[in-house]
Amino acid sequence: MNKRNATSADVAILAGVSQSTVSRSFDPNSRISKTTRQRVFTAAEQLGYQINKAAQTMIKKRSDLVGLVTAGLEDPFRSEFLHKLIVEVQNSGLRPMVMDVSDKETIDEELHGLIQYQLSGVIITSGTPSENIGKAFIRHAIPVVLVNRTEHSDEADIVNLDNESAGAMAAEAFIKSGKTNLVVVRSKKPSFSSVMRVKGFLNYLAPFLNSEKVRATEVLCEAGNYDSGYQIADKILTSQHKPDGVFFCMDHIACGFLDAAKLFVTAKEMQSIGVIGCDDIALASFKAYDLTTVRQSSTEIAKASVQTLLNRLKSPTSVPSKQAIPAELIYRSTLAKPITN
């Protein structure tokens, strides 16, 4: 037999199953025994059978593709998260298709092209993609999962880090360590994550601020990157009220600050200044930084995001869900864990 012309009927005969069983074997979400599925796969391999993705898409009204929308990968956490997201999508039996919407001039063209693939769903990651992108997919009845975002929450499923709790954890750690002159740093370009982290930080400190036992200042840097952290160190460390605790809404900013701090204060002086980051990117654990940080688990958020999409595909008319992934404080050398009696 010409392997290129093998059909599902041929596979069914060789595997000793029905033709419908062959079709269901190639659907990762179908309920079928591992033994039967493997027998079908073995027969398909012997015959050189390939399923017709185009025909399958027409029948189901959707492909097995999942759009992963991001706005640039300069942020280390976003890169780490996208990698975990790709793995989770593949593990679910679906196929990831990444779309970078950093270039505003080509967004419309790229968006139109992605919609034509009859996607199973779209996961829009944190960062700055316009809310109109999510709405465009929703208008075409494509399920949307938003990660660390808030807009059109009445139409899309949402998976967020508990960002307010993350900020509160940092504030609590400083208070327990006896820090009283605090600074919280975020990018001038606001994101949902950074704004909520600052909110959680200041809300926790409110009683201490009202009693004037603690001082807290919010400082804005140019962007959420290493260079901005490096540049802001001068302003923070040469101010009249030099802080004894600094919370950065992103680890990447904190790492830049720690490198630049060597230019303005001695190592001994730096030991008296507690520094906490947020996200727990790989760089934070490097010995050069050893950064105390609030962990945002890219693995857990990726798993929750993909599972949320799968749930939506099974129950397309269910009420949109909201899920908050717990944060975790990771102590390292930039703020030692306080000794408790």
Disulfide bonds with the S-S distance in Angstrom:
none
